Amino acid sequence: MTMSHRSIGPYESSAVAFGSMNICHVYYPLPDEASGLRLLNEALDEGYTMFDTAAIYGYGKNERMIAQGIMHRRSEFTLASKGAIYADSEGKSQTCGRPESLMQNCHDSLKRLNTEFIDVYYLHRFDQSIAIEEQVGALARLKDQGKIGAIGLSEVSAKTLRKGHAEHPIAAVQSEYSLWTRNPEIAVLDTCRELGTAFVAFSPTGRKYLTGTLTDMAQVPEGDLRYTMPRFDEQNYPANMQLLQPFLALAKEAGILPAELAIAWVLAQGEHIIALPGTSQTAHMRQNANADRLSIDPSIIERAGKLIHQGNVHGPRYNAITQAGVDTEEF
């Protein structure tokens, strides 16, 4: 199976890339390890040609699973990972953008991934206590040392992107983008297009909301990340489910699945956009890939964009503590 491809720095990615976080981190129930490893290989067979991981996913386990599962097929995919958020010696999450810390993060990731080179390496979060130029400069040194091939930033504003890009060209910006999270439309999407930077859209199905299958948060085990997000709380989620109904009807009218329409909508917003859904299920992985293979009437895409948007969604995407750690523009 194949998908169309889009550029990310000097590399290429399938239009829909594989977000590997779900196979071992924060979205419950988690699959067993054997199922996760099998899914990685099935995704390669399905035509995914970029796999995205990070130091903090599974507190290092995710990178080790990538190594165990698919590094023997290294020539078949672009590898992306992230530093700045990592697990300390006690297994607790830390965020640090000091150059020496970023260098160590990358070294540790290379070891877990059992490789000497990561194609695209992201600053997972901009440490706002340190100049972005310093943090990008550290990543540029990693590139000069032959440890990474291109630099990415995650959850940053257009202003921060421009400052970082002036220090060293930024190959990609990764941020949340979907029908119900439109923040990149404020400035980042256009800035990426202007600078020749790929935009990698994570959670394009709204953390399962836009699939229509998560009808009640009672379906979700305790400890899941979504319980920390206001849109999924007991007041907002029922209201958001009502908002979703016309979108589900539109997908049915088009003869496609809601997840396929949600991802196709993201891809239609620009040729520089790569969709990055995550899943732990083979069927969902294949549905996500299929979004790139469909021929959808542009009027359906346009109507979808008018049904769900920042003006009618109930609740902010992050709670106050999490929001303080990102640098994205807000409506």
N, C-alpha and C positions, 0 to 999 in steps of 0.2 A: 504494500500500500504506500501511496505517496501523498504529500501535501504540497502546496505552493511554498515558496521560500521567500524570506525577507532578510534584509541585511542587518547585522549588528556589529558595528565596527568593521574589521576586516573579515568577519565571519558571516556565515549564513545560519538561519534557523528556520525550521518549519514555522509556518504562520501561527500555528498553535504549538507552543512549547510545553514541556512537561514539568510542572511544579511538584517536586518530590516530597515536600514537607509532610503531606498527609499520610505517608506510609509509616510515620513513627512519631508524630508530634502534634499535640494540642487539639486535633479534631477527632472526637471519639464517636464510636469505638474504633480503636486502632486495629489494623490487620495484624495477623501473626507475621513473623519475619519472613518465613518462606513465601507467603503470599505477596509480601512487598517486593521481594527480590524477583519473583516471577512477573509481577506487574511491570517492573522496569524493563525487562526483556520484551514483554508483550508490546510495550509502548514503542520501543525501537522497531519492532516488526511492523507496527501500525504506521510508521512513517514520521514519528517525532524525531527531530534531529537537534534539539537543544534540551538539556536537562539542567534544572536549576536547583541548587541546594544552598546550604549556609552552615556556618560553624555552630550556630545555636540550635538548629533543628535536631531534636532528639538529644541535645547536649553532646553533639559529636557523632551520634549513632547514624544519622542520615548520610553523612559523608562516608562513613565506613560501609554502609549498605550499598551506596553507589559503587564503591571500590569492589566490594564482593560480587555485586550483581552484574555490572556492565562494563567495568574497565577493561575487560578482555576484548570488548568491542569498541575501543576508544576511537578508532578511525571513523566510526559511523555517526558521531555526534559532537556538537559544541558543548563544552562544559562550563557552567557558570556557578560560582560560589560567592560567599560574602563574609566579610569580617567587620569588626567594630562591636558587634554583639556576640558574646561568647560565654561559655561556662567557666567559672573560676575553679580553683582547686577543691572547693566545697560543693561544686555542682550547681552554683547559683548563677543566674544570669547577670552579666555585667555589660555596660556600654562604655567604650573608651575609644577616642579617636587620636590618642597620642601616637606619634609616628612609630615609636618602639613597640607599642602594643599592636598596632596594625601589622607591622612586620612579623611579629610573633604569631598573630592570628593566622596569617597566610602560611607561615612555616608549618603550623599545626594542621591546617587544612590539607596542605600538600601531603603530609604524612598519613593523615586519615584516609585520604583519597588514593593513596598509593600511586602517586604520580609526581613528576617534576615540573608540571606546567598546568595552569588553569587558564582557559581561553579568556573568559570575562570574569573579572573580580570586582565585586561591588563594595562600596562603603555602605554597610547595611543600614546604618543610621548616621546622620550628620551630628557629631558631638558638638553642640553649639557653644561649648566653653573653649573651643579651639578653632582657629581660623580654618575655613574650608581649604584654603590654599595649602596649609600645612598638611592636612589629611590627604589631599590629592597628590601633593608632592611625595608623600611616603609611598603611595601606590605607584607613582611614576618611577620611583627607585626600584620597586619590585619588578616593574616592567623592564627597566634597564638591566636588571640582574637576570632576566630571562625566566622569571618565575610565573609571570602572567602575561597575557597577550593584549588585553584591553581593559579600560577602567570604566566602571559603572558607579552610579549613585542611586540611592533608594530613598523615596519619600522626601524629596527636596523641592524647594520652590524654584521658580524660574530665575530669580535673582541669584540664588546659591549655585544653580547650574551654570549660569554665565561666569560667575567668579571661578568656579572649579574648572570650567572649560578653558578659561584664560591661562590657567596654570598648566593644564595638559588636556588635550582633546578627550572629551567624555563620549564613550561609545554608546552608552545606554543609560536611561533613567528608568528605574522600576518603581511603580506606584500602583495603588489600587485604582481601578477604573472599570466602571460598569454602568448600566442604566441607572442604578441608584446611587452611584458615587461618581459625580461629575467634576470633582475638584480639578483634575488636570486640564479641563477645558478653560479654566480661568486664564492660564498663561503657559503652563509647561508643555502642552501638546504643540502649540505653535512654536515655542522656543526650540524644542527638540527638532522640529521640521526645519527651522532656520539654520540650526547648527549642524545638521546631518547626524543627529543623535537618535538612535532607536528608542522608542518608548515601549517598555515591556509592562503590560497591563495584568497585574495579579488580581485574583478574585473576580474574574469577568462574569461569573454566575452569581455574584453577590453572596458568597459563602454558603451556597446551596439555595438561597432564597429564590433566585430567578428560575430554578429548575421546577418549582412548583411541588416538589416532593417533600419538602420540610414544612408540613402543614401545622405542626404544633411543636413547640420547644420541649414538650414532655417526651418527645421521641429521642432527645439528645441526653446522653449520660452526663452526670455531674463532672465538673472539671474541664469541660469543653470551653475553648476560647470564646465562643459566641456568648457565653453567659456574662462576659465582661463588657459586652457591646450594647449600648442603649437601644439600637434598632431591634434587638432580639429580646428585649425585656417583656415582662408580662403585660405591660400597657401598650407598647409600641408594636410588638410583633403581630398581634391580631389585626390591628389597623393596617399594617403593611400587607398582610395576607389579603385583605379586602381590596387594597390598591392593586394587587397582583392579578386579580381575576380577569380583567380585560386583556392583559398581556398573554395570559394562558389561552384565552379565546382566540387571540390573533395568531399565535403559534399553530393552534388547531386549524384555523382557516387556511394558513399557509401550508399545512400538511407536514409540519416539522415539529421536533421536540422543543420545548421552551429553552432548554440549555443550548441547543443549537442556534436558536434565534438570538439568545443573549450574547453568545460569543461572536456570531456573524455580525451583530450590530457593532461590537467593539472593533472588529477587523475592518469594517466599512468606514470607520472614522479617519482612516489615514493609512497610506501604504507603508509608513514608517512604524506602524504599531504591530507588536507581536502579542498575542493573547497568551496568558500563563495561568490556566486553570490547574487546580490540584485535585486529585481524587485517590482513593484507595481501592476503587472498584474497576474491574476490567471493562464492564459494559459502559460505564460512565466515561472512561478514558477513550473508548472508541466513539462515543457520541460527541465528545469534545472535539476530536479530530475531524469528525464528519462536518462540523460547522464550516470548515474551510472548503469543503468539496461541494457544497450546495449552491444551486443557482436560485437566489431569492430575489423576487421582484423588489426594486429599490423603494417602491411605495410601502412595502411591508416594513422595511428597515426604518423608513421615515416615521411611520405610524408608531412603531415600537418606541422610538425616541421621545415621542410626545406623551406616551402613556405613563412612563415612570421617569422622574428626573428630580433634581435637587429641590425643586419647589413644592413637591407633594409627598416626599418620603417622610416618615415619622421617626424622629430621633437622629442624633448625630452618629457618625460612623464609629467614633472612639469615645471612651470616657475621658474625663479631664486629665487624669494621670497619663494615660497613653498618648493623648493629643499633645501634651507638653513635650513629648519626645520626638515629634515629627516636625518637619519644616515646611509642609505643604501649605499652599494658599487655602483660605477658607472663604466660603460664600458669606 
